[in-house]
Amino acid sequence: MEKGVSARDMSLSIGQNKSYINKIVNGKALLDADSISHLRGLIEKLSRLQGQ
């Protein structure tokens, strides 16, 4: 994870509740098609930030 970007911030940036990423990382959330779509959106956002 990029330094300075919290799991909470990433969760909120894709329109999810503040604990969404932590639940996935800790195995407490199921990854369904919607979750995978949200994660793809997050990856795209992080890629754009990294390119700046």
Rosetta silent file (secondary structure, phi, psi, omega in degrees, C-alpha in Angstrom):
SEQUENCE: MEKGVSARDMSLSIGQNKSYINKIVNGKALLDADSISHLRGLIEKLSRLQGQ
SCORE:     score description
SCORE:     0.000 S_00000001
   1 L     0.000  140.481  179.704    0.000    0.000    0.000 S_00000001
   2 L   -65.135  135.366  179.159    1.239    3.465   -0.827 S_00000001
   3 L   -61.385  134.908  178.258    2.487    5.347    2.204 S_00000001
   4 L    92.031   -6.465  177.348    0.012    7.938    3.367 S_00000001
   5 L  -109.899  111.558 -177.322   -3.048    6.238    1.845 S_00000001
   6 L   -84.963  158.891  175.487   -5.098    4.538    4.526 S_00000001
   7 H   -60.074  -36.465  178.455   -7.448    1.614    4.051 S_00000001
   8 H   -62.448  -47.111  179.459  -10.199    3.916    5.320 S_00000001
   9 H   -62.313  -40.670  178.706   -9.419    6.529    2.666 S_00000001
  10 H   -64.154  -42.404  179.077   -9.331    3.885   -0.051 S_00000001
  11 H   -59.496  -48.673 -178.458  -12.688    2.494    1.096 S_00000001
  12 H   -67.048  -30.925 -177.985  -14.319    5.902    1.085 S_00000001
  13 H   -69.118  -19.753  177.445  -12.782    6.811   -2.295 S_00000001
  14 L  -106.482   15.484  173.869  -14.700    3.989   -3.963 S_00000001
  15 L    78.660   22.892  179.541  -17.964    4.833   -2.201 S_00000001
  16 L  -107.961  172.709  178.271  -17.860    2.105    0.426 S_00000001
  17 L   -70.452  163.268 -170.322  -18.032    2.234    4.206 S_00000001
  18 L   -63.652  -19.786 -178.061  -14.843    3.099    6.071 S_00000001
  19 L  -101.790    5.392 -174.542  -14.015   -0.510    7.038 S_00000001
  20 H   -54.892  -53.655 -177.793  -14.566   -2.096    3.598 S_00000001
  21 H   -64.931  -42.538  178.451  -10.877   -2.583    2.625 S_00000001
  22 H   -59.924  -39.410  178.678   -9.909   -3.772    6.122 S_00000001
  23 H   -63.557  -40.224  178.496  -12.650   -6.415    6.021 S_00000001
  24 H   -66.457  -47.401 -178.559  -11.353   -7.712    2.679 S_00000001
  25 H   -60.550  -38.139 -177.623   -7.725   -7.713    3.843 S_00000001
  26 L   -89.430    6.806  177.043   -8.636   -9.554    7.043 S_00000001
  27 L    72.550   21.864 -178.063  -10.799  -12.138    5.260 S_00000001
  28 L  -101.668    4.439  178.988  -14.018  -10.926    6.864 S_00000001
  29 L  -130.069  140.763  176.457  -15.736   -9.935    3.618 S_00000001
  30 L   -82.405  141.512  177.749  -16.763  -12.079    0.700 S_00000001
  31 L   -96.403  101.569  175.373  -15.525  -11.046   -2.720 S_00000001
  32 L  -101.616 -175.153 -177.067  -18.481  -11.064   -5.066 S_00000001
  33 H   -59.934  -39.314  179.258  -18.744   -9.487   -8.507 S_00000001
  34 H   -65.424  -41.212  179.266  -19.591   -6.069   -7.036 S_00000001
  35 H   -62.662  -42.534  179.845  -16.589   -6.198   -4.689 S_00000001
  36 H   -64.388  -39.132  176.981  -14.261   -7.080   -7.536 S_00000001
  37 H   -62.776  -42.881  178.000  -15.665   -4.191   -9.564 S_00000001
  38 H   -62.893  -41.554 -179.896  -15.045   -1.798   -6.647 S_00000001
  39 H   -66.324  -36.917  175.552  -11.492   -3.064   -6.272 S_00000001
  40 H   -61.360  -41.913  177.475  -10.830   -2.547   -9.980 S_00000001
  41 H   -61.636  -39.923  178.256  -11.990    1.048   -9.592 S_00000001
  42 H   -64.926  -43.528  178.587   -9.638    1.480   -6.665 S_00000001
  43 H   -60.296  -42.889  178.152   -6.716    0.047   -8.628 S_00000001
  44 H   -61.465  -44.217  178.871   -7.428    2.460  -11.472 S_00000001
  45 H   -62.494  -44.068 -179.880   -7.519    5.426   -9.072 S_00000001
  46 H   -66.345  -36.219  178.181   -4.270    4.392   -7.405 S_00000001
  47 H   -64.627  -41.124  178.187   -2.598    3.894  -10.784 S_00000001
  48 H   -65.476  -40.893  178.393   -3.584    7.401  -11.858 S_00000001
  49 H   -63.654  -39.584 -178.709   -2.275    8.855   -8.577 S_00000001
  50 H   -66.936  -32.983 -179.313    1.004    7.007   -8.952 S_00000001
  51 H   -75.193  -11.928 -177.718    1.442    8.395  -12.481 S_00000001
  52 L   -83.147    0.000    0.000    1.131   11.992  -11.283 S_00000001
